[in-house]
Amino acid sequence: QPQRALQLAIQQRHVRCVELLISRGASVNHTENGKTALQVATRVYHPAIMQLVLDHSSIIPGKYYVHAILGG
């Protein structure tokens, strides 16, 4: 379950694991337990992880607005 592993890595704030899982095909657009990867990253408020998720997302409304908030 790469999506479950991705959300767990996000919750534990493991940036390198998040990078690895995304590079190996874990989708940031998938929902797990009704939450997207960005929702989980926002909840733990880890800007580097939030940026990673945004960089690999194709369906997040307001993506560019959130990039501006994060300084990207």
Salt bridges, closest charged atoms under 4 A:
GLU19 OE1 - ARG16 NH1 3.44
GLU32 OE1 - HIS30 NE2 3.84
ASP55 OD1 - HIS67 NE2 3.86
